[in-house]
Amino acid sequence: MFGRSLTVASYRLQVLIPGALENRLRKAARRARISKGAWVRRAIEERLERESGGLPSDPLAALREIDAPTADIDVMIAEIEAGRS
């Protein structure tokens, strides 16, 4: 078992994109210090996760929809601290 690597099937996908988008992709990948391919794979994973219900597309809108009680942050911290004593 040791020294034996498990392989996962990989598939090639060719996507044609305009030059401006390629420039943005290259810069984003460079900022993240990963390859363009890795950046695109992450983006695809994140989008598929959101669409499958894992992550809301607009997290702030999702929070507003639950209609939870809110208050000023200083008031909330004071209430939390009061509950600890």
C-alpha positions in Angstrom: 0.0 0.0 0.0 2.8 2.5 0.8 4.2 4.3 -2.1 1.1 3.6 -4.1 -0.8 6.8 -5.3 -4.5 6.9 -5.9 -5.3 8.6 -9.2 -8.4 10.6 -10.0 -9.6 10.7 -13.6 -9.0 14.1 -15.2 -10.7 15.5 -18.3 -9.5 18.3 -20.6 -11.8 21.2 -21.2 -11.0 23.8 -23.8 -12.8 27.2 -23.4 -12.2 30.1 -25.7 -12.3 33.5 -23.9 -11.7 37.0 -25.2 -8.3 38.7 -24.6 -9.6 41.0 -21.9 -11.0 38.1 -19.9 -7.7 36.2 -20.2 -5.8 39.2 -18.9 -8.1 39.4 -15.9 -7.8 35.7 -15.3 -4.0 35.8 -15.5 -3.9 38.7 -13.0 -6.3 36.9 -10.6 -4.3 33.7 -10.8 -1.1 35.6 -10.2 -2.6 37.3 -7.2 -3.7 34.0 -5.8 -0.3 32.5 -6.6 -1.8 29.6 -8.5 -2.1 28.5 -12.1 -4.8 29.8 -14.4 -6.2 26.2 -14.6 -6.3 25.9 -10.8 -8.0 29.3 -10.6 -10.7 28.3 -13.1 -11.2 24.9 -11.3 -11.8 26.7 -8.0 -14.2 29.1 -9.7 -16.2 26.3 -11.2 -16.3 24.4 -7.9 -17.5 27.5 -6.0 -20.2 28.2 -8.6 -21.4 24.6 -8.6 -21.5 24.6 -4.8 -23.6 27.7 -4.7 -26.0 26.4 -7.3 -26.4 23.1 -5.4 -27.6 25.0 -2.4 -24.4 24.8 -0.5 -23.7 28.5 -0.5 -26.2 31.3 -1.2 -25.4 33.5 -4.2 -26.0 36.6 -2.1 -25.1 35.8 1.6 -26.3 39.2 2.8 -29.7 38.8 1.1 -30.0 35.3 2.7 -29.3 36.9 6.2 -32.0 39.5 5.6 -34.5 36.8 4.6 -34.3 35.0 8.0 -35.5 38.2 9.7 -33.3 37.6 12.8 -33.2 40.2 15.6 -30.3 42.7 15.2 -28.9 45.6 17.2 -26.0 47.9 17.3 -22.8 46.0 17.7 -21.8 47.6 21.0 -25.3 46.7 22.4 -24.9 43.1 21.2 -21.4 42.8 22.7 -22.7 44.2 26.0 -25.6 41.7 26.0 -23.2 38.8 25.3 -20.9 39.9 28.1 -23.9 40.3 30.5 -24.9 36.8 29.7 -21.5 35.5 30.7 -21.5 36.9 34.2 
